[in-house]
């Protein structure tokens, strides 16, 4: 048997974890997207010159 406060604590920790993971996922996606755009631009420039 678990104490109700213990369950609440776990719920809170899990909520915080999902929040952090979501933020990092969005940030990583944004970074990769921008890097790809930058790479594409430099590659096109290299081919043109």
ABEGO torsion letter per residue (X at the ends): XBBAAAAAAAAAAAAAAAAAAAAAAAAAAAAAAAAAAAAAAAAAAAAAX
